[in-house]
Amino acid sequence: MTTHIQVSADTYRLLQRHAREMQTTPEKVADTAIRLQLGNTIHIEQKSTPYGPQAYVRGTRVAVRHIVDFLQAGYTVEEIIQTGLPHIPPAAIYEALAYYYDHQQEIQSELEANDSEAIYKNLQTLLTVEQYAALTGQSA
């Protein structure tokens, strides 16, 4: 969705100058500045999920909780960057970890809701006994 806002000529010149310095567009400079001013982050966005809004690396399907999973599994930050999620920019990994430390309770709740035991319990309530047995390979 694109929305247009009106800024003064002086402000636009300032945006243009910063855009030239950063080799980007004035619109991207303004977008980043507004997000940061409002407390949002450059690399993290909130996405609506069936379980409510959750934090993701912007433009990906990688949730902050996925990065925290790597960390809690014993990966170092460098290992996450190099082998775990090499397609994610390092700055996004660090920002996701910063987001986690600022929102630990929220992310821990997401991790708990997505552990295998919780998922199987949820499936038992959604599926028939036969469907659950077929999915899990158990006898009905």
MARBA-3410 file (N, C-alpha, C, O; in Angstrom, 1 decimal):
140
0.8,-1.2,0.0,0.0,0.0,0.0,0.9,1.2,0.0,1.8,1.3,0.8 ~ 0.6,2.1,-0.9,1.4,3.4,-0.9,0.5,4.5,-0.5,-0.7,4.7,-1.0 ~ 1.0,5.3,0.4,0.2,6.5,0.9,1.1,7.7,0.7,2.3,7.6,0.9 ~ 0.6,8.8,0.3,1.4,10.0,0.0,1.2,11.0,1.2,0.1,11.2,1.7 ~ 2.3,11.6,1.6,2.2,12.6,2.6,2.9,13.8,2.0,3.8,13.8,1.2
2.5,15.0,2.5,3.0,16.2,2.1,4.1,16.7,3.1,3.8,16.8,4.3 ~ 5.2,17.1,2.6,6.3,17.7,3.4,6.7,19.0,2.8,6.5,19.3,1.7 ~ 7.3,19.8,3.6,7.8,21.1,3.2,8.9,21.0,2.2,9.5,19.9,2.1 ~ 9.1,22.0,1.4,10.2,22.0,0.4,11.6,21.8,1.1,12.4,21.1,0.6 ~ 11.8,22.4,2.3,13.0,22.3,3.0,13.2,20.8,3.5,14.3,20.3,3.4
12.1,20.2,4.0,12.2,18.8,4.4,12.5,17.9,3.2,13.3,17.0,3.4 ~ 11.9,18.2,2.1,12.2,17.3,0.9,13.6,17.5,0.5,14.3,16.5,0.1 ~ 14.2,18.7,0.5,15.6,18.9,0.1,16.5,18.1,1.1,17.5,17.5,0.7 ~ 16.2,18.1,2.4,16.9,17.3,3.4,16.9,15.8,3.0,17.9,15.1,3.1 ~ 15.7,15.4,2.7,15.5,14.0,2.3,16.3,13.6,1.1,17.0,12.6,1.0
16.3,14.5,0.1,17.1,14.3,-1.1,18.6,14.2,-0.8,19.3,13.4,-1.3 ~ 19.1,15.1,0.0,20.5,15.1,0.4,20.9,13.8,1.1,21.9,13.2,0.7 ~ 20.1,13.4,2.0,20.4,12.1,2.7,20.3,11.0,1.8,21.1,10.0,1.8 ~ 19.3,11.0,0.9,19.2,9.9,-0.1,20.4,9.8,-1.0,20.9,8.7,-1.3 ~ 20.9,11.0,-1.5,22.2,11.0,-2.3,23.3,10.3,-1.5,24.1,9.5,-2.0
23.5,10.7,-0.2,24.5,10.2,0.6,24.4,8.7,0.8,25.4,8.0,0.9 ~ 23.2,8.2,0.9,23.0,6.8,1.2,22.7,6.0,-0.1,22.5,4.8,0.0 ~ 22.7,6.7,-1.2,22.5,6.1,-2.5,21.2,5.3,-2.6,21.1,4.2,-2.9 ~ 20.1,6.1,-2.2,18.8,5.5,-2.2,17.8,6.6,-2.6,18.3,7.6,-3.2 ~ 16.6,6.4,-2.4,15.6,7.4,-2.8,15.1,8.2,-1.6,15.2,7.7,-0.4
14.6,9.4,-1.8,14.1,10.2,-0.7,12.9,9.5,0.0,12.8,9.6,1.2 ~ 12.1,8.7,-0.7,11.0,8.0,-0.2,11.5,6.9,0.8,10.9,6.8,1.9 ~ 12.6,6.2,0.5,13.1,5.2,1.4,13.7,5.8,2.6,13.5,5.3,3.7 ~ 14.3,7.0,2.5,14.9,7.7,3.6,13.7,8.1,4.6,13.8,7.9,5.8 ~ 12.7,8.7,4.0,11.5,9.1,4.8,10.9,7.9,5.5,10.5,8.0,6.6
10.7,6.8,4.8,10.1,5.6,5.3,10.9,5.1,6.5,10.3,4.8,7.6 ~ 12.2,5.0,6.4,13.0,4.6,7.5,13.0,5.5,8.7,12.8,5.1,9.8 ~ 13.1,6.8,8.4,13.0,7.8,9.5,11.7,7.8,10.2,11.7,7.9,11.5 ~ 10.6,7.6,9.5,9.3,7.6,10.2,9.2,6.3,11.0,8.7,6.4,12.1 ~ 9.6,5.2,10.5,9.5,3.9,11.2,10.3,4.0,12.5,9.8,3.6,13.6
11.5,4.6,12.4,12.4,4.7,13.6,11.8,5.6,14.6,11.9,5.4,15.8 ~ 11.2,6.7,14.1,10.6,7.7,15.0,9.4,7.1,15.8,9.2,7.5,16.9 ~ 8.7,6.2,15.1,7.5,5.6,15.7,7.8,4.4,16.5,6.9,3.7,17.0 ~ 9.1,4.1,16.7,9.5,3.0,17.5,9.6,1.6,16.8,9.8,0.6,17.4 ~ 9.4,1.7,15.5,9.5,0.4,14.7,10.9,0.2,14.3,11.8,1.1,14.6
11.2,-0.9,13.7,12.6,-1.2,13.3,12.7,-1.3,11.8,11.7,-1.4,11.1 ~ 13.9,-1.3,11.3,14.1,-1.3,9.9,13.9,-2.8,9.4,13.3,-2.9,8.3 ~ 14.3,-3.8,10.1,14.3,-5.1,9.6,13.2,-6.0,10.2,13.0,-7.1,9.8 ~ 12.5,-5.5,11.2,11.4,-6.3,11.8,10.1,-5.7,11.6,9.9,-4.5,11.6 ~ 9.1,-6.6,11.2,7.7,-6.1,11.0,6.8,-7.1,11.7,7.1,-8.2,12.0
5.6,-6.6,12.0,4.6,-7.4,12.7,3.7,-7.9,11.6,3.2,-7.2,10.7 ~ 3.4,-9.2,11.6,2.5,-9.9,10.6,1.4,-10.5,11.4,1.5,-11.0,12.5 ~ 0.2,-10.4,10.8,-1.0,-11.0,11.4,-0.9,-12.5,11.2,-0.7,-13.0,10.0 ~ -1.1,-13.3,12.2,-1.1,-14.8,12.1,-2.4,-15.3,12.8,-3.1,-14.5,13.5 ~ -2.7,-16.5,12.6,-3.9,-17.1,13.3,-3.8,-17.0,14.8,-4.8,-17.0,15.5
-2.6,-16.8,15.3,-2.3,-16.7,16.8,-2.1,-15.2,17.2,-1.7,-15.0,18.3 ~ -2.4,-14.3,16.3,-2.2,-12.9,16.6,-1.0,-12.3,16.0,-0.3,-13.1,15.2 ~ -0.7,-11.1,16.2,0.5,-10.5,15.5,1.8,-11.1,16.0,1.9,-11.3,17.2 ~ 2.7,-11.3,15.1,4.0,-11.9,15.5,5.1,-11.1,14.7,4.9,-10.7,13.6 ~ 6.3,-11.1,15.3,7.4,-10.3,14.7,8.2,-11.2,13.7,8.5,-12.4,14.0
8.4,-10.7,12.5,9.1,-11.4,11.5,10.2,-10.5,10.9,10.2,-9.3,11.0 ~ 11.2,-11.1,10.3,12.2,-10.3,9.5,11.5,-9.8,8.3,10.8,-10.6,7.6 ~ 11.5,-8.5,8.1,10.8,-7.8,7.1,11.0,-8.5,5.7,12.1,-8.7,5.3 ~ 9.9,-8.8,5.0,9.9,-9.3,3.7,10.3,-10.8,3.6,10.5,-11.3,2.5 ~ 10.2,-11.5,4.8,10.5,-12.9,4.8,9.5,-13.7,5.5,8.5,-13.1,6.1
9.6,-15.0,5.6,8.8,-15.8,6.4,9.5,-16.3,7.7,9.1,-17.3,8.3 ~ 10.6,-15.6,8.0,11.4,-16.0,9.2,10.9,-15.1,10.3,11.1,-13.9,10.3 ~ 10.4,-15.8,11.3,9.9,-15.1,12.5,11.1,-14.9,13.5,12.1,-15.6,13.4 ~ 11.0,-13.9,14.3,12.0,-13.6,15.3,12.2,-14.9,16.2,13.3,-15.2,16.6 ~ 11.1,-15.6,16.5,11.2,-16.8,17.3,12.0,-17.9,16.6,12.6,-18.7,17.3
12.1,-17.9,15.3,12.9,-18.9,14.6,14.4,-18.6,14.9,15.2,-19.5,15.1 ~ 14.8,-17.3,14.9,16.1,-16.9,15.2,16.5,-17.3,16.6,17.6,-17.7,16.9 ~ 15.5,-17.0,17.5,15.7,-17.3,18.9,15.9,-18.9,19.1,16.6,-19.3,19.9 ~ 15.1,-19.6,18.3,15.2,-21.1,18.3,16.7,-21.5,18.1,17.2,-22.4,18.8 ~ 17.3,-20.9,17.1,18.7,-21.2,16.8,19.6,-20.9,18.0,20.4,-21.7,18.4
19.4,-19.7,18.5,20.2,-19.3,19.7,20.0,-20.2,20.9,21.0,-20.6,21.5 ~ 18.8,-20.6,21.1,18.5,-21.5,22.3,19.0,-22.9,22.0,19.2,-23.7,22.9 ~ 19.2,-23.3,20.7,19.7,-24.6,20.4,21.2,-24.6,20.5,21.9,-25.7,20.2 ~ 21.9,-23.5,20.8,23.3,-23.5,21.0,24.1,-22.8,19.9,25.3,-22.8,20.0 ~ 23.4,-22.4,18.8,24.1,-21.7,17.7,24.7,-20.3,18.2,24.0,-19.7,19.0
25.8,-20.0,17.8,26.3,-18.6,18.0,25.7,-17.7,17.0,25.1,-18.2,16.0 ~ 25.7,-16.4,17.2,25.2,-15.5,16.2,25.9,-15.7,14.9,25.2,-15.6,13.9 ~ 27.2,-15.8,14.9,27.9,-16.0,13.6,27.4,-17.3,12.9,27.3,-17.3,11.7 ~ 27.2,-18.4,13.7,26.7,-19.6,13.0,25.3,-19.4,12.5,25.0,-20.0,11.4 ~ 24.5,-18.7,13.2,23.1,-18.4,12.6,23.3,-17.6,11.3,22.6,-18.0,10.3
24.1,-16.6,11.3,24.3,-15.8,10.1,24.9,-16.6,8.9,24.4,-16.6,7.8 ~ 25.9,-17.5,9.2,26.7,-18.2,8.2,26.0,-19.4,7.7,26.0,-19.7,6.5 ~ 25.4,-20.2,8.6,24.9,-21.5,8.3,23.4,-21.7,8.5,22.7,-22.3,7.7 ~ 22.9,-21.1,9.5,21.5,-21.2,9.8,20.5,-20.5,8.9,19.6,-21.0,8.4 ~ 20.8,-19.2,8.7,20.0,-18.3,7.9,20.9,-17.5,7.0,20.8,-16.2,7.1
21.7,-18.1,6.1,22.6,-17.3,5.3,21.9,-16.3,4.4,22.6,-15.3,3.9 ~ 20.6,-16.4,4.1,19.9,-15.5,3.2,19.4,-14.3,3.9,18.9,-13.4,3.2 ~ 19.5,-14.2,5.2,19.1,-13.1,6.0,20.3,-12.2,6.2,21.3,-12.6,6.7 ~ 20.1,-10.9,6.0,21.2,-10.0,6.3,21.7,-10.0,7.7,20.8,-10.0,8.6 ~ 23.0,-9.9,8.0,23.4,-10.0,9.4,22.7,-8.9,10.3,22.4,-9.1,11.4
22.5,-7.7,9.7,21.9,-6.6,10.5,20.5,-7.1,10.9,20.0,-6.7,12.0 ~ 19.8,-7.8,10.1,18.4,-8.3,10.4,18.5,-9.3,11.6,17.6,-9.3,12.4 ~ 19.5,-10.2,11.6,19.7,-11.1,12.6,19.9,-10.4,14.0,19.3,-10.7,15.0 ~ 20.8,-9.5,14.0,21.1,-8.7,15.2,19.9,-7.9,15.6,19.6,-7.8,16.8 ~ 19.1,-7.3,14.7,17.9,-6.6,15.1,16.9,-7.5,15.6,16.1,-7.1,16.6
16.7,-8.7,15.1,15.8,-9.7,15.6,16.1,-10.1,17.0,15.3,-10.2,17.9 ~ 17.4,-10.2,17.3,17.9,-10.6,18.7,17.6,-9.4,19.6,17.2,-9.6,20.8 ~ 17.9,-8.2,19.1,17.6,-7.0,20.0,16.1,-7.0,20.3,15.6,-6.7,21.4 ~ 15.2,-7.2,19.2,13.8,-7.3,19.4,13.4,-8.3,20.5,12.6,-8.1,21.3 ~ 14.0,-9.5,20.4,13.8,-10.5,21.3,14.1,-10.1,22.8,13.3,-10.3,23.7
15.2,-9.5,23.0,15.6,-9.0,24.3,14.7,-7.9,24.8,14.5,-7.8,26.1 ~ 14.1,-7.2,24.0,13.1,-6.1,24.4,11.7,-6.7,24.6,10.9,-6.1,25.3 ~ 11.4,-7.9,24.0,10.1,-8.5,24.1,10.2,-10.0,24.5,9.5,-10.8,23.9 ~ 11.0,-10.3,25.4,11.3,-11.7,25.8,10.0,-12.5,26.1,9.9,-13.6,25.7 ~ 9.2,-11.9,26.9,8.0,-12.7,27.4,7.1,-13.0,26.2,6.6,-14.1,26.1
6.9,-12.1,25.3,6.1,-12.3,24.1,6.7,-13.4,23.2,5.9,-14.3,22.8 ~ 8.0,-13.3,22.9,8.6,-14.3,22.1,8.6,-15.7,22.8,8.4,-16.7,22.1 ~ 8.9,-15.7,24.1,8.9,-17.0,24.8,7.5,-17.6,24.7,7.4,-18.9,24.6 ~ 6.4,-16.8,24.8,5.1,-17.4,24.6,4.9,-18.0,23.3,4.2,-19.0,23.1 ~ 5.4,-17.3,22.2,5.3,-17.8,20.9,6.0,-19.2,20.8,5.6,-20.1,20.1
7.2,-19.2,21.4,8.0,-20.5,21.3,7.3,-21.6,22.0,7.2,-22.7,21.5 ~ 6.7,-21.3,23.1,5.9,-22.3,23.9,4.7,-22.8,23.1,4.4,-24.0,23.1 ~ 4.0,-21.9,22.4,2.8,-22.2,21.7,3.2,-23.0,20.4,2.3,-23.7,19.8 ~ 4.5,-22.9,20.0,4.9,-23.6,18.8,5.8,-24.8,19.0,6.3,-25.4,18.1 ~ 5.9,-25.2,20.3,6.7,-26.4,20.5,5.9,-27.7,20.1,4.6,-27.6,20.0
6.5,-28.8,19.8,5.8,-29.9,19.3,4.7,-30.4,20.2,3.7,-30.8,19.7 ~ 4.9,-30.4,21.5,3.9,-30.9,22.4,2.6,-30.0,22.3,1.5,-30.6,22.2 ~ 2.8,-28.7,22.2,1.6,-27.8,22.1,0.9,-28.0,20.7,-0.3,-27.9,20.7 ~ 1.7,-28.2,19.7,1.1,-28.4,18.4,0.3,-29.7,18.3,-0.8,-29.7,17.8 ~ 0.8,-30.8,18.9,0.1,-32.0,18.9,-1.2,-31.9,19.7,-2.2,-32.5,19.3
-1.1,-31.2,20.8,-2.3,-31.0,21.7,-3.4,-30.3,20.9,-4.5,-30.6,20.9 ~ -2.9,-29.2,20.2,-3.9,-28.4,19.4,-4.5,-29.3,18.2,-5.7,-29.2,18.0 ~ -3.7,-30.1,17.6,-4.2,-31.0,16.5,-5.2,-31.9,17.1,-6.2,-32.2,16.4 ~ -5.0,-32.4,18.3,-6.0,-33.4,18.8,-7.4,-32.7,19.0,-8.4,-33.4,18.9 ~ -7.4,-31.4,19.2,-8.7,-30.7,19.4,-9.3,-30.4,18.0,-10.5,-30.2,17.9
-8.5,-30.3,17.0,-9.0,-29.9,15.7,-9.4,-31.1,14.8,-10.2,-30.9,13.9 ~ -8.7,-32.2,15.0,-8.9,-33.4,14.2,-9.7,-34.5,14.8,-9.8,-34.5,16.1 ~ -10.3,-35.3,14.0,-11.0,-36.5,14.6,-9.9,-37.5,15.1,-8.7,-37.3,14.7 ~ -10.3,-38.4,15.9,-9.3,-39.4,16.4,-8.6,-40.1,15.2,-7.4,-40.4,15.3 ~ -9.4,-40.5,14.2,-8.8,-41.2,13.0,-7.8,-40.3,12.3,-6.7,-40.7,11.9
-8.2,-39.0,12.1,-7.3,-38.1,11.4,-6.0,-37.9,12.1,-4.9,-37.9,11.5 ~ -6.1,-37.7,13.4,-4.9,-37.5,14.3,-4.0,-38.7,14.2,-2.8,-38.6,14.1 ~ -4.6,-39.9,14.3,-3.8,-41.2,14.2,-3.1,-41.3,12.9,-2.0,-41.7,12.8 ~ -3.8,-41.0,11.8,-3.2,-41.1,10.5,-2.1,-40.0,10.3,-1.1,-40.4,9.7 ~ -2.3,-38.9,10.9,-1.2,-37.8,10.8,0.0,-38.2,11.6,1.1,-37.9,11.1
-0.2,-38.7,12.7,0.9,-39.0,13.6,1.5,-40.4,13.5,2.5,-40.7,14.1 ~ 0.8,-41.2,12.7,1.3,-42.6,12.5,0.9,-43.5,13.7,1.5,-44.6,13.8 ~ 0.0,-43.1,14.5,-0.4,-43.9,15.7,-1.7,-44.6,15.3,-2.4,-44.3,14.3 ~ -2.0,-45.7,16.1,-3.3,-46.4,15.8,-4.4,-45.7,16.5,-4.2,-45.2,17.6 ~ -5.6,-45.7,15.9,-6.7,-45.0,16.5,-7.4,-45.7,17.6,-8.3,-45.3,18.2
END
